[in-house]
Amino acid sequence: MSKEFFPPRPESRPTIYAYKDMNPQYEGLLKIGYTTVNAQSRVAQQDPTLRPGKPPYRIVLEESAMRGDGSGFGDFSDNALETYRQRAKIADVVGSDAFNRRLLRQGLLMEECGVLVPTGFGFLLFGKEPRTDMRQAGLLGLILYPSAMQTRTGSDQANLLL
């Protein structure tokens, strides 16, 4: 049995980034992403055509995806994953290789530098606190009662649990 309680953390820099494609057809739009390498390297992978001159994109945001308490942008809610597993009648245990491969095939995880990281969609569904990092990720609702009274409601928890 290994005496190593905490395996070495992989060399990665979880980063949230946004960039603007300089093509006129994408005017006013931003591509937003999450990576474990620097934003410049990741965006260059997405636009691999080498051209003379400046790149055909401009990075407008590059920030650490780690919070001060050590938790990260990509932290999934174990409760949300277990709820999903049960509702979908998946036999594989949450966190197992088979379960993670399923999430990878479904586009909820992706592999970067040998590390599985959540996609934006995966984070929206299973993130512990999706609205902490993506304010627009919450679910807001308006309840209309027969008496004409209205109640606005919302949630900051993993969207799958709603």
LUMTOR-146117 format. One record per atom (N, C-alpha, C): residue in one letter; atom name; x, y, z. Coordinates in pm, whole numbers, plus 50000, padded with zeros to 5 digits. Layout:
N
<site 'A','CA',<X,Y,Z>> ...
This chain:
162
<site 'M','N',<50084,49881,50000>> <site 'M','CA',<50000,50000,50000>> <site 'M','C',<50088,50124,50000>> <site 'S','N',<50051,50223,49925>> <site 'S','CA',<50130,50345,49912>> <site 'S','C',<50124,50426,50042>> <site 'K','N',<50238,50482,50080>> <site 'K','CA',<50243,50567,50199>> <site 'K','C',<50221,50713,50161>> <site 'E','N',<50197,50737,50034>> <site 'E','CA',<50178,50873,49986>> <site 'E','C',<50030,50908,49995>> <site 'F','N',<49993,50991,50092>> <site 'F','CA',<49854,51026,50113>> <site 'F','C',<49803,51123,50007>> <site 'F','N',<49889,51213,49964>> <site 'F','CA',<49850,51313,49866>> <site 'F','C',<49942,51300,49745>> <site 'P','N',<49893,51243,49636>> <site 'P','CA',<49979,51230,49518>> <site 'P','C',<50017,51368,49466>> <site 'P','N',<50130,51378,49397>> <site 'P','CA',<50172,51508,49345>> <site 'P','C',<50066,51566,49253>> <site 'R','N',<50043,51693,49268>> <site 'R','CA',<49947,51762,49183>> <site 'R','C',<50008,51779,49044>> <site 'P','N',<49930,51754,48937>> <site 'P','CA',<49986,51770,48803>> <site 'P','C',<50024,51916,48778>> <site 'E','N',<50127,51935,48695>> <site 'E','CA',<50169,52070,48660>> <site 'E','C',<50064,52129,48566>> <site 'S','N',<49978,52210,48620>> <site 'S','CA',<49878,52276,48537>> <site 'S','C',<49845,52411,48601>> <site 'R','N',<49794,52501,48520>> <site 'R','CA',<49754,52632,48567>> <site 'R','C',<49610,52654,48523>> <site 'P','N',<49514,52611,48602>> <site 'P','CA',<49374,52629,48562>> <site 'P','C',<49347,52777,48534>> <site 'T','N',<49298,52806,48414>> <site 'T','CA',<49280,52942,48368>> <site 'T','C',<49146,52959,48298>> <site 'I','N',<49082,53070,48325>> <site 'I','CA',<48960,53110,48254>> <site 'I','C',<49004,53218,48156>> <site 'Y','N',<48958,53210,48032>> <site 'Y','CA',<49000,53308,47933>> <site 'Y','C',<48884,53345,47840>> <site 'A','N',<48898,53458,47774>> <site 'A','CA',<48804,53499,47670>> <site 'A','C',<48886,53564,47559>> <site 'Y','N',<48845,53539,47436>> <site 'Y','CA',<48914,53605,47325>> <site 'Y','C',<48815,53647,47217>> <site 'K','N',<48859,53745,47140>> <site 'K','CA',<48780,53799,47031>> <site 'K','C',<48842,53752,46900>> <site 'D','N',<48762,53689,46815>> <site 'D','CA',<48806,53652,46681>> <site 'D','C',<48799,53779,46597>> <site 'M','N',<48907,53813,46527>> <site 'M','CA',<48913,53939,46453>> <site 'M','C',<48840,53932,46319>> <site 'N','N',<48788,53816,46281>> <site 'N','CA',<48711,53804,46157>> <site 'N','C',<48585,53890,46170>> <site 'P','N',<48556,53976,46073>> <site 'P','CA',<48439,54066,46082>> <site 'P','C',<48307,53994,46105>> <site 'Q','N',<48295,53869,46059>> <site 'Q','CA',<48168,53799,46079>> <site 'Q','C',<48141,53767,46226>> <site 'Y','N',<48244,53775,46311>> <site 'Y','CA',<48228,53748,46454>> <site 'Y','C',<48232,53875,46538>> <site 'E','N',<48212,53989,46475>> <site 'E','CA',<48214,54117,46545>> <site 'E','C',<48117,54116,46664>> <site 'G','N',<48165,54158,46778>> <site 'G','CA',<48083,54167,46898>> <site 'G','C',<48070,54037,46976>> <site 'L','N',<48133,53929,46930>> <site 'L','CA',<48124,53800,46998>> <site 'L','C',<48256,53766,47067>> <site 'L','N',<48246,53696,47178>> <site 'L','CA',<48364,53648,47250>> <site 'L','C',<48356,53497,47264>> <site 'K','N',<48469,53432,47255>> <site 'K','CA',<48480,53289,47283>> <site 'K','C',<48533,53280,47426>> <site 'I','N',<48466,53204,47510>> <site 'I','CA',<48505,53191,47650>> <site 'I','C',<48548,53048,47674>> <site 'G','N',<48656,53028,47750>> <site 'G','CA',<48703,52894,47771>> <site 'G','C',<48772,52873,47904>> <site 'Y','N',<48804,52749,47930>> <site 'Y','CA',<48874,52705,48049>> <site 'Y','C',<48988,52618,48001>> <site 'T','N',<49107,52635,48057>> <site 'T','CA',<49221,52556,48015>> <site 'T','C',<49315,52532,48132>> <site 'T','N',<49400,52432,48118>> <site 'T','CA',<49501,52405,48220>> <site 'T','C',<49639,52452,48172>> <site 'V','N',<49644,52514,48055>> <site 'V','CA',<49767,52576,48005>> <site 'V','C',<49738,52725,47992>> <site 'N','N',<49832,52803,47942>> <site 'N','CA',<49804,52947,47930>> <site 'N','C',<49708,52972,47813>> <site 'A','N',<49638,53083,47819>> <site 'A','CA',<49535,53114,47720>> <site 'A','C',<49593,53124,47579>> <site 'Q','N',<49710,53183,47565>> <site 'Q','CA',<49772,53199,47433>> <site 'Q','C',<49792,53062,47366>> <site 'S','N',<49845,52965,47442>> <site 'S','CA',<49866,52831,47386>> <site 'S','C',<49735,52765,47348>> <site 'R','N',<49635,52778,47434>> <site 'R','CA',<49506,52713,47407>> <site 'R','C',<49437,52774,47286>> <site 'V','N',<49435,52905,47275>> <site 'V','CA',<49370,52969,47161>> <site 'V','C',<49445,52936,47032>> <site 'A','N',<49578,52930,47039>> <site 'A','CA',<49656,52893,46921>> <site 'A','C',<49623,52751,46875>> <site 'Q','N',<49591,52661,46969>> <site 'Q','CA',<49551,52525,46933>> <site 'Q','C',<49418,52527,46856>> <site 'Q','N',<49330,52619,46893>> <site 'Q','CA',<49199,52628,46829>> <site 'Q','C',<49207,52693,46691>> <site 'D','N',<49308,52774,46669>> <site 'D','CA',<49328,52842,46541>> <site 'D','C',<49470,52813,46493>> <site 'P','N',<49494,52689,46446>> <site 'P','CA',<49631,52647,46419>> <site 'P','C',<49692,52699,46289>> <site 'T','N',<49617,52774,46207>> <site 'T','CA',<49671,52822,46081>> <site 'T','C',<49773,52932,46107>> <site 'L','N',<49898,52906,46070>> <site 'L','CA',<50002,53007,46088>> <site 'L','C',<49996,53107,45973>> <site 'R','N',<49995,53234,46009>> <site 'R','CA',<49989,53341,45910>> <site 'R','C',<50095,53444,45945>> <site 'P','N',<50144,53517,45847>> <site 'P','CA',<50235,53626,45881>> <site 'P','C',<50157,53738,45950>> <site 'G','N',<50224,53811,46035>> <site 'G','CA',<50159,53923,46103>> <site 'G','C',<50097,53883,46235>> <site 'K','N',<50008,53970,46283>> <site 'K','CA',<49943,53947,46412>> <site 'K','C',<49846,53830,46405>> <site 'P','N',<49824,53762,46519>> <site 'P','CA',<49727,53651,46517>> <site 'P','C',<49586,53704,46486>> <site 'P','N',<49498,53617,46433>> <site 'P','CA',<49363,53660,46395>> <site 'P','C',<49267,53664,46514>> <site 'Y','N',<49320,53681,46633>> <site 'Y','CA',<49238,53688,46754>> <site 'Y','C',<49308,53779,46855>> <site 'R','N',<49230,53823,46954>> <site 'R','CA',<49287,53904,47062>> <site 'R','C',<49232,53852,47194>> <site 'I','N',<49321,53813,47284>> <site 'I','CA',<49280,53764,47416>> <site 'I','C',<49242,53887,47500>> <site 'V','N',<49118,53885,47554>> <site 'V','CA',<49070,54000,47632>> <site 'V','C',<49061,53970,47781>> <site 'L','N',<49072,53843,47819>> <site 'L','CA',<49067,53806,47960>> <site 'L','C',<49148,53679,47981>> <site 'E','N',<49231,53678,48083>> <site 'E','CA',<49304,53559,48124>> <site 'E','C',<49324,53569,48275>> <site 'E','N',<49252,53483,48349>> <site 'E','CA',<49257,53487,48496>> <site 'E','C',<49267,53346,48551>> <site 'S','N',<49323,53336,48670>> <site 'S','CA',<49332,53206,48736>> <site 'S','C',<49192,53154,48765>> <site 'A','N',<49174,53024,48747>> <site 'A','CA',<49046,52960,48778>> <site 'A','C',<49041,52911,48922>> <site 'M','N',<49147,52935,48998>> <site 'M','CA',<49152,52891,49137>> <site 'M','C',<49108,53005,49229>> <site 'R','N',<49029,52971,49328>> <site 'R','CA',<48987,53069,49429>> <site 'R','C',<49090,53074,49540>> <site 'G','N',<49081,53174,49624>> <site 'G','CA',<49174,53190,49735>> <site 'G','C',<49173,53074,49833>> <site 'D','N',<49060,53003,49846>> <site 'D','CA',<49052,52892,49941>> <site 'D','C',<49103,52760,49883>> <site 'G','N',<49155,52764,49758>> <site 'G','CA',<49209,52644,49697>> <site 'G','C',<49110,52567,49611>> <site 'S','N',<48982,52604,49620>> <site 'S','CA',<48885,52537,49533>> <site 'S','C',<48898,52596,49393>> <site 'G','N',<48849,52523,49296>> <site 'G','CA',<48867,52566,49159>> <site 'G','C',<48737,52584,49083>> <site 'F','N',<48750,52651,48972>> <site 'F','CA',<48640,52676,48881>> <site 'F','C',<48572,52547,48842>> <site 'G','N',<48650,52442,48824>> <site 'G','CA',<48597,52317,48773>> <site 'G','C',<48548,52218,48876>> <site 'D','N',<48544,52255,49002>> <site 'D','CA',<48502,52159,49102>> <site 'D','C',<48356,52118,49082>> <site 'F','N',<48336,51989,49068>> <site 'F','CA',<48202,51935,49050>> <site 'F','C',<48140,51902,49186>> <site 'S','N',<48009,51909,49192>> <site 'S','CA',<47934,51869,49310>> <site 'S','C',<47918,51717,49308>> <site 'D','N',<47972,51650,49409>> <site 'D','CA',<47957,51505,49417>> <site 'D','C',<47810,51466,49427>> <site 'N','N',<47732,51547,49498>> <site 'N','CA',<47589,51522,49512>> <site 'N','C',<47520,51530,49377>> <site 'A','N',<47555,51630,49295>> <site 'A','CA',<47494,51644,49163>> <site 'A','C',<47533,51527,49074>> <site 'L','N',<47660,51486,49079>> <site 'L','CA',<47704,51372,48997>> <site 'L','C',<47633,51243,49039>> <site 'E','N',<47617,51223,49169>> <site 'E','CA',<47549,51103,49217>> <site 'E','C',<47401,51105,49179>> <site 'T','N',<47338,51222,49187>> <site 'T','CA',<47198,51235,49146>> <site 'T','C',<47184,51201,48997>> <site 'Y','N',<47274,51252,48917>> <site 'Y','CA',<47274,51222,48773>> <site 'Y','C',<47291,51072,48749>> <site 'R','N',<47388,51011,48819>> <site 'R','CA',<47414,50868,48803>> <site 'R','C',<47289,50786,48833>> <site 'Q','N',<47220,50822,48942>> <site 'Q','CA',<47102,50747,48982>> <site 'Q','C',<46986,50768,48884>> <site 'R','N',<46962,50894,48847>> <site 'R','CA',<46850,50923,48756>> <site 'R','C',<46872,50860,48618>> <site 'A','N',<46997,50857,48573>> <site 'A','CA',<47028,50800,48441>> <site 'A','C',<47050,50649,48449>> <site 'K','N',<47040,50593,48571>> <site 'K','CA',<47058,50448,48592>> <site 'K','C',<47193,50400,48539>> <site 'I','N',<47297,50474,48576>> <site 'I','CA',<47434,50440,48537>> <site 'I','C',<47494,50354,48647>> <site 'A','N',<47545,50237,48611>> <site 'A','CA',<47600,50145,48710>> <site 'A','C',<47738,50188,48759>> <site 'D','N',<47815,50257,48675>> <site 'D','CA',<47951,50297,48711>> <site 'D','C',<47951,50392,48830>> <site 'V','N',<48049,50376,48918>> <site 'V','CA',<48061,50458,49038>> <site 'V','C',<48113,50596,48999>> <site 'V','N',<48058,50701,49062>> <site 'V','CA',<48106,50838,49038>> <site 'V','C',<48255,50844,49068>> <site 'G','N',<48331,50901,48975>> <site 'G','CA',<48475,50915,48993>> <site 'G','C',<48556,50800,48936>> <site 'S','N',<48488,50690,48900>> <site 'S','CA',<48560,50576,48842>> <site 'S','C',<48604,50611,48700>> <site 'D','N',<48701,50536,48649>> <site 'D','CA',<48748,50558,48512>> <site 'D','C',<48633,50546,48413>> <site 'A','N',<48547,50446,48432>> <site 'A','CA',<48435,50423,48340>> <site 'A','C',<48337,50541,48344>> <site 'F','N',<48309,50592,48464>> <site 'F','CA',<48218,50706,48477>> <site 'F','C',<48278,50830,48411>> <site 'N','N',<48407,50853,48434>> <site 'N','CA',<48474,50969,48375>> <site 'N','C',<48480,50958,48222>> <site 'R','N',<48502,50837,48170>> <site 'R','CA',<48501,50818,48024>> <site 'R','C',<48363,50852,47967>> <site 'R','N',<48259,50816,48041>> <site 'R','CA',<48122,50848,47997>> <site 'R','C',<48105,51000,47989>> <site 'L','N',<48150,51071,48092>> <site 'L','CA',<48138,51218,48091>> <site 'L','C',<48222,51278,47978>> <site 'L','N',<48335,51217,47949>> <site 'L','CA',<48421,51262,47840>> <site 'L','C',<48349,51245,47706>> <site 'R','N',<48289,51128,47684>> <site 'R','CA',<48215,51101,47559>> <site 'R','C',<48095,51194,47544>> <site 'Q','N',<48034,51231,47655>> <site 'Q','CA',<47916,51317,47651>> <site 'Q','C',<47952,51465,47638>> <site 'G','N',<48081,51496,47638>> <site 'G','CA',<48123,51635,47623>> <site 'G','C',<48113,51715,47752>> <site 'L','N',<48106,51647,47867>> <site 'L','CA',<48098,51716,47995>> <site 'L','C',<48236,51732,48058>> <site 'L','N',<48331,51651,48013>> <site 'L','CA',<48472,51664,48049>> <site 'L','C',<48552,51667,47920>> <site 'M','N',<48673,51723,47927>> <site 'M','CA',<48766,51715,47815>> <site 'M','C',<48904,51690,47874>> <site 'E','N',<48994,51640,47791>> <site 'E','CA',<49128,51611,47838>> <site 'E','C',<49223,51718,47788>> <site 'E','N',<49300,51776,47881>> <site 'E','CA',<49402,51875,47848>> <site 'E','C',<49528,51838,47921>> <site 'C','N',<49635,51819,47849>> <site 'C','CA',<49766,51785,47909>> <site 'C','C',<49755,51665,48002>> <site 'G','N',<49674,51567,47965>> <site 'G','CA',<49660,51445,48045>> <site 'G','C',<49571,51460,48167>> <site 'V','N',<49505,51576,48183>> <site 'V','CA',<49418,51601,48298>> <site 'V','C',<49275,51619,48248>> <site 'L','N',<49179,51555,48314>> <site 'L','CA',<49039,51575,48280>> <site 'L','C',<48989,51703,48344>> <site 'V','N',<48932,51790,48263>> <site 'V','CA',<48878,51917,48312>> <site 'V','C',<48735,51931,48260>> <site 'P','N',<48651,52002,48332>> <site 'P','CA',<48512,52016,48288>> <site 'P','C',<48501,52109,48168>> <site 'T','N',<48406,52080,48082>> <site 'T','CA',<48371,52174,47976>> <site 'T','C',<48278,52277,48040>> <site 'G','N',<48249,52383,47968>> <site 'G','CA',<48155,52482,48020>> <site 'G','C',<48020,52421,48051>> <site 'F','N',<47973,52333,47963>> <site 'F','CA',<47844,52269,47984>> <site 'F','C',<47847,52178,48107>> <site 'G','N',<47958,52104,48123>> <site 'G','CA',<47974,52020,48241>> <site 'G','C',<47972,52101,48368>> <site 'F','N',<48039,52217,48365>> <site 'F','CA',<48042,52303,48483>> <site 'F','C',<47903,52358,48513>> <site 'L','N',<47828,52396,48410>> <site 'L','CA',<47693,52447,48433>> <site 'L','C',<47602,52342,48497>> <site 'L','N',<47616,52217,48454>> <site 'L','CA',<47532,52111,48510>> <site 'L','C',<47576,52065,48648>> <site 'F','N',<47707,52047,48667>> <site 'F','CA',<47758,51980,48786>> <site 'F','C',<47845,52066,48876>> <site 'G','N',<47870,52191,48840>> <site 'G','CA',<47956,52276,48922>> <site 'G','C',<47899,52294,49062>> <site 'K','N',<47988,52296,49162>> <site 'K','CA',<47942,52313,49301>> <site 'K','C',<47866,52444,49317>> <site 'E','N',<47922,52549,49265>> <site 'E','CA',<47859,52682,49274>> <site 'E','C',<47877,52753,49141>> <site 'P','N',<47801,52715,49038>> <site 'P','CA',<47824,52772,48906>> <site 'P','C',<47812,52924,48901>> <site 'R','N',<47727,52982,48984>> <site 'R','CA',<47709,53127,48978>> <site 'R','C',<47823,53204,49043>> <site 'T','N',<47909,53137,49121>> <site 'T','CA',<48024,53204,49179>> <site 'T','C',<48117,53250,49068>> <site 'D','N',<48136,53166,48967>> <site 'D','CA',<48228,53198,48858>> <site 'D','C',<48158,53250,48734>> <site 'M','N',<48034,53211,48715>> <site 'M','CA',<47959,53251,48597>> <site 'M','C',<47822,53301,48644>> <site 'R','N',<47814,53429,48671>> <site 'R','CA',<47693,53486,48730>> <site 'R','C',<47567,53451,48650>> <site 'Q','N',<47580,53444,48520>> <site 'Q','CA',<47465,53416,48433>> <site 'Q','C',<47423,53270,48436>> <site 'A','N',<47495,53185,48509>> <site 'A','CA',<47468,53041,48507>> <site 'A','C',<47351,53000,48593>> <site 'G','N',<47299,53087,48674>> <site 'G','CA',<47190,53050,48763>> <site 'G','C',<47058,53032,48691>> <site 'L','N',<46967,52971,48759>> <site 'L','CA',<46834,52953,48707>> <site 'L','C',<46741,53045,48784>> <site 'L','N',<46677,53133,48714>> <site 'L','CA',<46582,53224,48776>> <site 'L','C',<46443,53186,48732>> <site 'G','N',<46348,53200,48822>> <site 'G','CA',<46212,53165,48788>> <site 'G','C',<46113,53266,48840>> <site 'L','N',<45998,53271,48778>> <site 'L','CA',<45889,53359,48821>> <site 'L','C',<45767,53269,48842>> <site 'I','N',<45716,53269,48965>> <site 'I','CA',<45598,53190,48997>> <site 'I','C',<45477,53283,48996>> <site 'L','N',<45379,53250,48914>> <site 'L','CA',<45256,53329,48905>> <site 'L','C',<45145,53250,48974>> <site 'Y','N',<45091,53306,49081>> <site 'Y','CA',<44985,53241,49157>> <site 'Y','C',<44849,53283,49102>> <site 'P','N',<44744,53199,49122>> <site 'P','CA',<44609,53234,49074>> <site 'P','C',<44560,53368,49130>> <site 'S','N',<44610,53407,49247>> <site 'S','CA',<44568,53533,49309>> <site 'S','C',<44637,53653,49246>> <site 'A','N',<44713,53632,49140>> <site 'A','CA',<44790,53736,49069>> <site 'A','C',<44917,53776,49143>> <site 'M','N',<44944,53712,49258>> <site 'M','CA',<45069,53738,49329>> <site 'M','C',<45184,53672,49250>> <site 'Q','N',<45301,53737,49254>> <site 'Q','CA',<45417,53684,49183>> <site 'Q','C',<45534,53668,49280>> <site 'T','N',<45614,53566,49259>> <site 'T','CA',<45734,53543,49340>> <site 'T','C',<45849,53511,49246>> <site 'R','N',<45959,53584,49261>> <site 'R','CA',<46080,53553,49186>> <site 'R','C',<46167,53462,49273>> <site 'T','N',<46228,53363,49210>> <site 'T','CA',<46312,53270,49284>> <site 'T','C',<46435,53236,49200>> <site 'G','N',<46539,53193,49267>> <site 'G','CA',<46661,53156,49196>> <site 'G','C',<46742,53060,49281>> <site 'S','N',<46851,53012,49224>> <site 'S','CA',<46934,52916,49295>> <site 'S','C',<47079,52933,49255>> <site 'D','N',<47169,52908,49349>> <site 'D','CA',<47313,52913,49323>> <site 'D','C',<47374,52774,49322>> <site 'Q','N',<47296,52669,49342>> <site 'Q','CA',<47351,52533,49351>> <site 'Q','C',<47369,52474,49211>> <site 'A','N',<47428,52356,49207>> <site 'A','CA',<47447,52286,49080>> <site 'A','C',<47312,52276,49009>> <site 'N','N',<47307,52316,48883>> <site 'N','CA',<47180,52324,48811>> <site 'N','C',<47111,52190,48798>> <site 'L','N',<47186,52080,48799>> <site 'L','CA',<47126,51948,48787>> <site 'L','C',<47039,51917,48909>> <site 'L','N',<47068,51979,49023>> <site 'L','CA',<46994,51950,49146>> <site 'L','C',<46861,52025,49155>> <site 'L','N',<46834,52113,49062>> <site 'L','CA',<46710,52190,49067>> <site 'L','C',<46592,52110,49020>> 
